Amino acid sequence: MKSSKNYLALPQQLFGKLELNRNCELRSDLAPLMAKSSSTGCTHFELNALYQHIVKAEPKHVLELGSGISTVVLAHAAKVLREKGKECSVVSMEESRHYHDELHALFPKALLPYVRLMRSDVEDRRMGGSIARSYRDTPRQAYDLVFIDGPQIPKEPEYLDGDLLNVQSYNTKAFVAYLDGRKSTRLNLMRLMPGARFKHNALHKWTRIDIPEKAQRR
Ligand SMILES: C[S@@+](CC[C@H](N)C(=O)[O-])C[C@H]1O[C@@H](n2cnc3c(N)ncnc32)[C@H](O)[C@@H]1O
């Protein structure tokens, strides 16, 4: 798990951990996964932001780009909604066979009905001076929530994680995305998505992106 070197971020990370621990099943699923997984990932602040968004906003279709420990948190939040009779399912994309297979082996079996773990190659597309890297096989759905933490991209500033652009191109309704770090992705998306609202949390290197319904996009 990623931990911030900025000590100002620590209280909110601790708060996030305490909030997540209120879900006892989630707490007991996370601990062994964190001990065994070789995947690096989100902080507790970020995991809690995703969990709280799902249980409060009740998205029906969730897309995660870059699978890992966060996938367990998303699946638990989907389970909370489904136990209330609401619809919620998670698609999680991963390009690395190693990380995909490892997560599949470690993933709590009881959570598999809530998430589709998908391994996919990636492809690059040139777009207005940028190079957008996307998963080739991302299912085309009207996602309500997109969490961008992959695919891995070169460090050059013209590269970005491009799946959000694909979802925006066909999704006519308003939806929300969260972006973990990934500065070049943020800066390129800000240029390529003028109709979206970006709210960047510099302390946690965490960005919320609100994409309005298609008719209101410029
Ligand atoms: C930083 S991981 C985050 C995974 C997940 N969203 C989470 O927060 O738990 C994002 C991508 O980096 C790659 N990755 C995971 N662990 C890694 C590691 N230890 N070293 C290098 N790349 C890693 C995987 O391909 C993964 O999809």
The ligand as an SDF file (V2000), in Angstrom:
LIG
                    3D

 27 29  0  0  0  0  0  0  0  0999 V2000
   -0.4280    1.1690   -8.5100 C   0  0  0  0  0  0  0  0  0  0  0  0
   -1.3360   -0.2530   -8.9820 S   0  0  0  0  0  0  0  0  0  0  0  0
   -2.8630    0.0180   -8.1450 C   0  0  0  0  0  0  0  0  0  0  0  0
   -3.7900   -1.1170   -8.1200 C   0  0  0  0  0  0  0  0  0  0  0  0
   -5.1070   -0.8490   -7.4070 C   0  0  0  0  0  0  0  0  0  0  0  0
   -5.9090    0.1790   -8.0380 N   0  0  0  0  0  0  0  0  0  0  0  0
   -4.9390   -0.5110   -5.9470 C   0  0  0  0  0  0  0  0  0  0  0  0
   -4.9290    0.6710   -5.5910 O   0  0  0  0  0  0  0  0  0  0  0  0
   -4.8580   -1.3870   -5.1240 O   0  0  0  0  0  0  0  0  0  0  0  0
   -1.6800    0.2040  -10.6280 C   0  0  0  0  0  0  0  0  0  0  0  0
   -1.0130   -0.6760  -11.6360 C   0  0  0  0  0  0  0  0  0  0  0  0
    0.3660   -0.7700  -11.3660 O   0  0  0  0  0  0  0  0  0  0  0  0
    0.8490   -2.0870  -11.6000 C   0  0  0  0  0  0  0  0  0  0  0  0
    1.4710   -2.5140  -10.3460 N   0  0  0  0  0  0  0  0  0  0  0  0
    0.9000   -3.0180   -9.2610 C   0  0  0  0  0  0  0  0  0  0  0  0
    1.8070   -3.2640   -8.3070 N   0  0  0  0  0  0  0  0  0  0  0  0
    2.9890   -2.9030   -8.8090 C   0  0  0  0  0  0  0  0  0  0  0  0
    4.3220   -2.9360   -8.3050 C   0  0  0  0  0  0  0  0  0  0  0  0
    4.5830   -3.4110   -7.0910 N   0  0  0  0  0  0  0  0  0  0  0  0
    5.2920   -2.4760   -9.1020 N   0  0  0  0  0  0  0  0  0  0  0  0
    5.0370   -2.0220  -10.3480 C   0  0  0  0  0  0  0  0  0  0  0  0
    3.7880   -1.9820  -10.8890 N   0  0  0  0  0  0  0  0  0  0  0  0
    2.7860   -2.4120  -10.1220 C   0  0  0  0  0  0  0  0  0  0  0  0
   -0.3440   -2.9410  -12.0130 C   0  0  0  0  0  0  0  0  0  0  0  0
   -0.3150   -3.1690  -13.4040 O   0  0  0  0  0  0  0  0  0  0  0  0
   -1.5330   -2.0840  -11.6040 C   0  0  0  0  0  0  0  0  0  0  0  0
   -2.6200   -2.1510  -12.4720 O   0  0  0  0  0  0  0  0  0  0  0  0
  1  2  1  0
  2  3  1  0
  2 10  1  0
  3  4  1  0
  4  5  1  0
  5  6  1  0
  5  7  1  0
  7  8  2  0
  7  9  1  0
 10 11  1  0
 11 12  1  0
 11 26  1  0
 12 13  1  0
 13 14  1  0
 13 24  1  0
 14 15  1  0
 14 23  1  0
 15 16  2  0
 16 17  1  0
 17 18  1  0
 17 23  2  0
 18 19  1  0
 18 20  2  0
 20 21  1  0
 21 22  2  0
 22 23  1  0
 24 25  1  0
 24 26  1  0
 26 27  1  0
M  CHG  2   2   1   9  -1
M  END
$$$$
